Amino acid sequence: MFIQCVGSREPDRPHCSRVCCTHTMHSAIELKKANPQMPVYVLYRDIRTYGAREDLYREAREKGVIFIKYRYKSKPKVVREGDDLVVTVKDHVLQRDVEIRPGYLVLASAILPPETKDLVSLYKCSVNSDGFLQEAHAKLRPVDLSVDGMFLAGLCHYPKPIDEAIAQAQAAVSRATTILSKAVMPLDSIKSYATVYCDGCAICVDTCPYGAITLTDYEEDEAAHKRIETNKALCKGCGICEATCPKQGVYIHGFTNEQLRAQLNAVLENV
């Protein structure tokens, strides 16, 4: 007997592990090939053998694998009676409880996201609501992290079968070679910079999501002062620092207050 979605698609873990249904179909088919008379049960919430894998589900049905659907609010109950396991599940067709005593019980447990807290804190990359590393853009940059020069593939991104992980790894290698093949990497011209009004309050240092701003010492009129300094390689020109600074102590090239005001005035003139 196989029970699907054990720990998956729960309120605190809503993602689908994706590979479980396919592996269950493979195993059930092999069991039926080894012994066609063997009763094989699959308790499931939804069968998600997407794409060409749907043929496996069809083959399992044709070979006599018995599928019983259960609902989230009426999950199968497993108890031990002596040396036997007793599984009780409500059949959605019969609308009554069915008791099965399987010789073997296989649970399709959830695939959990890796522990990425230290990695995310160090490289300032992002994770999605399920805890997996998130790509920069699902369509335009599917294997790039939000941090330039970092790419992802495999289960750190989301649960996927081996063929998809290999394809994603090949794409990540291809993206990496575009960087490694260049002798010089040009930087975007839109970067933050400190103005004469910066007094080193360091508010922007704490709010910068890329860790591109640091506090430095400088001397003026024989007195020591603090001022921010931007690492041009790390800065993405997002503008959070400029929006946060209450003193106009940091600007983004091309997006000063005067330039933004001029853009708004130009737009409003045509309204």
C-alpha positions in Angstrom: 0.0 0.0 0.0 1.1 3.6 -0.8 -0.2 6.7 0.9 0.4 10.0 -1.0 0.8 13.6 0.3 2.1 12.7 3.7 3.2 16.0 5.0 2.7 17.8 1.7 -0.1 20.3 0.9 -0.7 21.2 4.5 -1.5 24.7 5.8 2.1 25.2 7.0 3.6 23.3 4.0 1.3 23.9 1.0 3.7 23.0 -1.8 3.4 19.8 -3.8 6.5 17.6 -3.8 5.8 16.7 -7.4 7.9 13.5 -7.7 5.9 11.3 -5.3 3.1 10.3 -7.6 5.5 9.3 -10.4 7.6 7.2 -8.1 4.6 5.6 -6.7 3.3 4.7 -10.2 6.7 3.2 -11.0 6.8 1.1 -7.9 3.2 -0.1 -8.2 3.7 -1.2 -11.8 6.9 -3.1 -10.9 5.0 -4.9 -8.0 2.2 -5.9 -10.4 4.7 -7.1 -13.0 6.4 -9.3 -10.3 3.1 -10.7 -9.1 -0.1 -9.8 -11.0 -2.2 -11.3 -8.2 -0.7 -9.1 -5.5 -3.2 -6.4 -4.3 -1.7 -3.0 -4.6 -3.5 0.0 -3.1 -2.7 3.7 -3.6 -4.4 6.2 -1.2 -4.2 9.7 -2.8 -5.6 13.2 -2.6 -4.8 14.0 -6.3 -2.7 12.1 -8.7 -0.2 14.5 -10.3 1.6 12.5 -12.9 1.9 15.5 -15.3 3.0 15.4 -18.9 4.0 12.1 -20.4 4.0 10.6 -16.9 0.3 10.3 -17.2 0.9 7.1 -19.2 2.3 5.5 -16.0 -0.9 6.3 -14.2 -2.9 4.7 -17.0 -0.7 1.6 -17.0 -1.1 1.2 -13.3 -4.8 1.3 -13.6 -4.8 -1.2 -16.4 -2.7 -3.6 -14.4 -5.2 -3.6 -11.5 -3.7 -1.1 -9.0 -6.5 0.0 -6.8 -6.7 3.8 -6.2 -8.7 5.2 -3.3 -9.1 9.0 -3.0 -9.2 10.6 0.4 -9.9 14.1 1.4 -7.9 16.5 3.5 -10.4 16.4 6.4 -10.6 12.6 6.3 -7.1 11.4 6.1 -6.2 7.7 6.4 -5.7 6.4 9.9 -3.0 3.9 10.6 -2.9 1.8 13.8 -1.1 -1.3 14.9 -2.9 -4.4 16.0 -0.4 -7.0 17.2 1.9 -7.6 14.3 -0.4 -6.1 11.7 -0.9 -2.6 10.4 -4.5 -1.5 9.9 -5.3 1.3 7.6 -8.7 2.9 7.7 -9.8 5.3 4.9 -13.2 6.6 3.8 -13.8 5.7 0.1 -15.3 8.7 -1.7 -17.3 6.4 -4.0 -18.7 4.0 -1.4 -19.0 6.8 1.2 -18.0 4.4 3.9 -14.8 3.4 5.8 -12.6 0.8 4.2 -10.2 -1.2 6.4 -7.1 -2.6 4.8 -4.3 -4.7 6.4 -1.3 -4.2 4.1 1.9 -6.3 4.2 4.0 -3.2 3.5 3.1 0.5 3.9 5.0 3.1 1.9 4.5 6.8 2.8 5.2 9.5 0.1 6.6 12.0 2.5 7.1 15.7 1.7 10.3 17.2 0.2 11.3 20.0 2.5 13.3 23.1 1.5 17.0 23.1 2.5 18.2 25.2 5.3 19.3 28.3 3.5 19.2 30.9 6.3 23.0 31.4 6.5 23.3 31.4 2.7 20.5 34.0 2.2 22.0 36.2 4.9 25.5 36.0 3.4 24.6 36.5 -0.3 21.4 38.5 0.1 19.5 36.2 -2.2 15.8 35.5 -1.8 13.5 32.6 -1.0 9.8 32.1 -1.9 6.9 31.6 0.5 7.7 27.8 0.7 11.3 28.3 1.7 13.0 27.4 -1.6 15.5 29.6 -3.3 13.8 32.0 -5.7 14.9 32.8 -9.2 15.3 36.4 -10.4 12.5 36.1 -12.9 10.5 33.0 -13.7 10.4 33.7 -17.5 13.4 35.9 -18.3 16.0 34.6 -15.8 14.8 31.2 -14.6 18.2 29.9 -13.3 19.6 33.2 -12.0 19.4 34.3 -8.4 18.7 38.0 -7.6 22.5 38.3 -7.0 24.6 38.6 -10.1 26.9 35.7 -10.8 24.9 33.2 -8.7 22.7 30.5 -10.3 20.6 27.6 -9.0 19.5 24.2 -10.0 17.9 21.1 -8.4 15.9 20.7 -5.2 17.1 24.0 -3.7 14.8 25.7 -6.2 11.7 23.5 -5.9 10.9 19.7 -5.9 11.6 18.3 -9.3 12.4 15.0 -11.0 16.0 14.1 -12.1 15.5 15.0 -15.8 14.2 18.5 -14.9 17.1 19.0 -12.4 19.6 18.0 -15.1 18.1 20.4 -17.7 18.2 23.2 -15.1 21.8 22.4 -14.2 22.7 22.6 -17.9 21.0 26.0 -18.2 22.9 27.2 -15.1 26.2 26.1 -16.6 25.4 27.9 -19.8 24.6 31.1 -17.9 27.8 30.8 -15.9 29.9 30.4 -19.0 28.6 33.7 -20.4 30.2 35.4 -17.4 33.4 33.3 -17.2 34.1 33.9 -20.9 34.4 37.6 -20.5 37.6 39.3 -19.5 35.8 42.4 -18.2 32.3 42.6 -16.8 30.7 46.0 -17.4 28.6 47.4 -14.6 25.3 49.3 -14.8 25.7 53.0 -14.6 22.7 53.4 -12.2 24.4 53.3 -8.8 23.9 55.1 -5.5 26.3 57.8 -4.3 26.7 59.9 -1.2 26.0 63.7 -1.4 27.4 66.5 0.6 24.4 66.2 3.0 25.4 62.7 4.2 26.2 62.8 7.9 26.8 59.1 8.4 23.6 58.3 10.2 23.8 54.8 8.6 20.1 54.3 8.1 20.7 53.3 4.5 23.4 50.9 5.5 20.8 48.9 7.4 18.1 49.0 4.7 20.3 48.2 1.7 19.2 44.6 0.7 22.4 43.9 -1.2 24.9 45.0 1.5 26.4 47.5 -1.0 26.7 50.5 1.4 29.3 50.8 4.2 30.2 53.5 6.6 33.6 55.1 6.2 35.7 57.7 8.0 37.0 60.9 6.3 38.6 64.1 7.6 37.4 67.6 6.9 38.6 70.8 8.6 41.0 68.6 10.7 38.0 66.8 12.2 36.9 63.2 11.7 33.5 62.5 10.1 31.5 59.5 8.9 30.1 59.1 5.4 28.6 56.2 3.5 30.4 54.6 0.6 28.9 52.4 -2.1 30.4 49.2 -3.5 29.6 49.7 -7.2 29.8 46.0 -7.9 27.2 45.2 -5.4 24.8 48.1 -5.8 21.7 47.4 -8.0 20.4 50.9 -8.1 17.1 49.8 -6.5 16.7 53.2 -4.8 15.8 51.9 -1.3 18.6 54.0 0.2 17.5 57.2 -1.5 13.9 56.6 -0.4 15.0 55.9 3.2 17.4 58.8 3.8 15.7 61.7 5.5 18.5 64.2 4.7 18.9 63.7 0.9 22.3 62.3 1.8 22.3 59.6 -0.9 21.0 59.6 -4.5 20.8 57.3 -7.4 22.5 58.4 -10.6 19.8 59.7 -12.9 17.1 59.6 -10.2 17.8 62.7 -8.0 14.9 64.5 -6.5 15.2 67.2 -9.2 15.2 64.6 -12.0 12.2 62.8 -10.6 10.3 66.0 -10.1 11.0 67.0 -13.7 9.7 63.6 -14.9 6.5 64.1 -13.0 6.0 67.6 -14.3 6.5 66.3 -17.9 3.9 63.6 -17.4 1.4 65.9 -15.7 1.7 68.5 -18.5 0.1 66.0 -20.9 -2.7 65.0 -18.6 
